[in-house]
Amino acid sequence: MQYNTLGKTNLKVSRLCLGCMTFGEPDRGKHAWTLPEESSRLIIKHAVDNGINFFDTANSYSDGSSEEIVGRALKDFTRREDVVIATKVYHQVGDLPEGLSRAQILRSIDDSLRRLGTDYVDLLQIHRWDYNTPIEETLEALNDVVKAGKARFIGASSMHSEQFAQALALQDRHGWARFATMQDHYNLIYREEELDMLPLCYREGVAVIPWSPLARGKLTRPWGDTTARSVSDEFGKTLYEGSAENDAVIAERLANVAADKGVSRAQVALAWLLSKPGIAAPIIGTSREQQLDDLLGAVDLTLEPEEIAELEMAYKPHPVVGFK
């Protein structure tokens, strides 16, 4: 495993971050494909044993069950100071409504810490932009969470670049804790973040930790093939249903590059992301140890400039999806 510094923080993170949406008791959330605790622990331990130290969950994953499982596993398999734990706030959890008001943030972080079994998280991220709460209220509450020692750093996820720029400017103006990371939707068949968000992050020294780096698995298998998760993943359908014809061309070129190099499609898709400046750690999801082993191989895979050009040249602009 390789490691780098997460933006302007002092956190050393693995080049791949293990996304923990897959972990959660199936009867605790909206997704029947999540893994119960026993199966989840096997993957988390395998990740730790292979050098992954960066784990990304959310208060809303499986109605809090993901945080509980991840917290217990990390306590059993590693030392707290050796891992970087990230979670999120915004979506509804139990009787905690959706939003980013001061009351919601302060309650959410306490609930997350209890479920994770830790005194602090390394990174607390706002999952989406809250159009019903003044951004100043949200940012001041996040600053107070940092001042209280409940989160070492804060981050954001999926929003318009103008909104992110506004938030960063307000944080600078008031001397509040600054967003250190941006978790955005970015992969070979969805590159709209390259227009404004990624250049903004580069200028501001914000680390980028992309979600859906494999396009919900569409970049790992023959184009058009489905899985049980893809069939039932309603949010995923909003991201990729009706994909442009060029996406299939990109997928075919991805398969050709992978075949020429004797590696998997997933490894090439991740290696492409890792070759981009400012990308700290793509967030990978997996439900089997063998899948994780395959994805780990991307860290040491180098793509030649002509291979990168071959993967990129067929791309055409897409509608912006993944957030309001």
DOLUMBA-508395 format. One record per residue (C-alpha): x, y, z. Coordinates in steps of 0.02 Angstrom, whole numbers, padded with zeros to 5 digits, always signed. Layout:
# residues N
XYZ/...
***
This chain:
# residues 324
+00000+00000+00000/+00054+00178-00034/+00010+00327+00076/+00000+00515+00057/-00051+00666+00157/-00235+00711+00150/-00230+00886+00078/-00171+01016+00203/-00206+00905+00353/-00078+00802+00449/-00171+00641+00411/-00075+00505+00320/-00199+00400+00222/-00189+00247+00110/-00209+00284-00076/-00372+00186-00071/-00510+00224+00054/-00628+00084+00102/-00807+00142+00081/-00919+00067+00214/-01091+00084+00137/-01085-00103+00100/-01075-00142+00286/-01238-00141+00383/-01371-00259+00445/-01489-00285+00296/-01644-00257+00404/-01580-00089+00466/-01585+00010+00304/-01650+00029+00129/-01528-00090+00045/-01551-00278+00050/-01375-00304-00020/-01281-00239+00131/-01175-00363+00229/-01213-00415+00408/-01081-00394+00541/-00993-00561+00527/-00964-00542+00339/-00920-00357+00355/-00787-00392+00486/-00696-00512+00369/-00677-00377+00237/-00629-00241+00361/-00494-00353+00437/-00431-00397+00263/-00419-00212+00223/-00322-00175+00382/-00206-00323+00351/-00168-00255+00177/-00125-00080+00233/-00288+00016+00212/-00302+00140+00355/-00438+00256+00285/-00621+00210+00314/-00770+00311+00254/-00944+00284+00324/-01097+00393+00360/-01222+00413+00499/-01362+00364+00379/-01286+00203+00308/-01404+00062+00361/-01482+00182+00487/-01321+00188+00589/-01281+00003+00579/-01128+00035+00468/-01049+00148+00598/-01080+00019+00734/-01002-00123+00634/-00853-00020+00577/-00820+00047+00750/-00819-00124+00833/-00712-00201+00696/-00580-00065+00699/-00571-00074+00888/-00538-00260+00876/-00419-00261+00728/-00312-00105+00748/-00266+00040+00860/-00370+00198+00853/-00219+00307+00816/-00172+00200+00666/-00332+00227+00568/-00421+00376+00490/-00609+00368+00516/-00724+00477+00412/-00912+00492+00431/-01048+00608+00367/-01200+00707+00421/-01355+00765+00325/-01474+00623+00286/-01612+00565+00402/-01566+00437+00535/-01704+00369+00645/-01794+00520+00719/-01652+00638+00669/-01720+00732+00518/-01624+00773+00360/-01525+00934+00365/-01374+01030+00428/-01442+01144+00562/-01337+01173+00717/-01448+01059+00821/-01440+00921+00691/-01251+00929+00673/-01217+00930+00860/-01334+00785+00892/-01272+00689+00741/-01088+00695+00790/-01128+00634+00966/-01232+00492+00895/-01095+00446+00772/-00961+00444+00906/-01069+00331+01014/-01101+00210+00871/-00918+00210+00817/-00857+00188+00996/-00730+00328+00985/-00703+00500+01062/-00672+00584+00894/-00679+00559+00706/-00537+00613+00596/-00652+00684+00463/-00833+00742+00477/-00911+00779+00308/-01073+00862+00257/-01156+00735+00143/-01250+00863+00037/-01291+01049+00033/-01437+01099+00144/-01547+01224+00053/-01655+01250+00207/-01519+01305+00329/-01410+01460+00313/-01236+01402+00265/-01163+01513+00402/-01258+01414+00534/-01192+01251+00464/-01012+01311+00454/-01010+01384+00630/-01080+01223+00701/-00947+01122+00611/-00815+01239+00680/-00881+01209+00856/-00872+01021+00828/-00687+01040+00784/-00655+01156+00932/-00736+01028+01047/-00614+00895+00985/-00752+00785+00915/-00685+00797+00737/-00506+00833+00688/-00552+00900+00516/-00707+00932+00411/-00749+00896+00231/-00888+00917+00103/-00970+00809-00029/-01060+00832-00195/-01115+01011-00222/-01097+01147-00352/-00925+01226-00360/-01002+01397-00328/-01074+01332-00164/-00907+01259-00112/-00816+01420-00154/-00943+01518-00051/-00918+01403+00098/-00728+01413+00089/-00735+01603+00080/-00848+01613+00232/-00735+01498+00330/-00585+01606+00288/-00679+01766+00331/-00736+01706+00502/-00582+01604+00547/-00686+01445+00556/-00618+01271+00526/-00595+01249+00339/-00654+01108+00228/-00502+00997+00200/-00581+00873+00079/-00708+00860-00060/-00793+00693-00088/-00865+00705-00262/-00935+00596-00401/-00792+00563-00523/-00745+00420-00638/-00705+00379-00819/-00885+00397-00877/-00931+00545-00767/-00802+00684-00777/-00907+00841-00756/-00809+00882-00597/-00660+00923-00708/-00745+01083-00767/-00750+01184-00606/-00744+01082-00445/-00576+00997-00469/-00485+01157-00522/-00559+01243-00369/-00497+01103-00256/-00323+01110-00333/-00312+01299-00306/-00374+01288-00126/-00269+01139-00075/-00424+01032-00043/-00396+00844-00057/-00515+00751-00173/-00583+00581-00120/-00699+00527-00262/-00850+00417-00234/-00913+00292-00362/-00740+00278-00444/-00799+00121-00535/-00968+00194-00584/-01067+00080-00469/-00975-00070-00544/-01017-00028-00725/-00831-00009-00761/-00789-00180-00691/-00893-00292-00805/-00951-00306-00986/-01060-00158-01032/-01244-00195-01001/-01216-00336-00877/-01309-00315-00713/-01295-00375-00535/-01421-00396-00395/-01362-00232-00322/-01370-00135-00486/-01548-00194-00517/-01608-00136-00346/-01497+00019-00329/-01621+00160-00360/-01495+00298-00327/-01371+00216-00445/-01503+00216-00580/-01516+00405-00567/-01329+00416-00598/-01307+00302-00747/-01472+00250-00822/-01485+00319-00998/-01295+00333-01009/-01229+00408-01169/-01175+00294-01310/-00999+00356-01284/-00996+00276-01112/-01004+00105-01193/-00859+00154-01305/-00757+00207-01154/-00799+00043-01067/-00741-00054-01219/-00577+00042-01225/-00556+00011-01039/-00576-00175-01069/-00448-00170-01210/-00318-00078-01105/-00347-00201-00963/-00326-00350-01079/-00166-00279-01154/-00092-00253-00981/-00154-00419-00912/-00250-00336-00769/-00432-00310-00724/-00544-00170-00786/-00567-00111-00607/-00379-00091-00585/-00364+00014-00743/-00513+00124-00695/-00438+00157-00523/-00262+00183-00592/-00332+00316-00709/-00406+00409-00559/-00247+00390-00457/-00148+00468-00600/-00245+00632-00583/-00171+00776-00480/-00256+00810-00315/-00339+00640-00301/-00297+00581-00126/-00392+00417-00112/-00536+00352-00216/-00671+00273-00108/-00692+00091-00153/-00833-00025-00103/-00821-00213-00098/-00923-00361-00037/-00790-00497-00053/-00609-00514-00002/-00563-00567-00179/-00635-00404-00247/-00531-00306-00124/-00373-00399-00174/-00406-00352-00355/-00434-00169-00315/-00275-00160-00211/-00177-00199-00369/-00223-00029-00441/-00106+00062-00323/+00049-00006-00409/-00019+00004-00586/+00050+00140-00699/-00041+00190-00858/+00057+00258-01005/+00008+00429-01076/-00059+00350-01234/-00166+00231-01132/-00238+00376-01033/-00275+00468-01195/-00360+00313-01265/-00473+00303-01112/-00517+00487-01114/-00541+00537-01295/-00718+00470-01319/-00792+00564-01171/-00935+00684-01201/-01019+00800-01074/-01154+00727-00961/-01296+00808-00864/-01241+00848-00687/-01308+00711-00571/-01283+00652-00392/-01345+00808-00303/-01472+00947-00319/
***
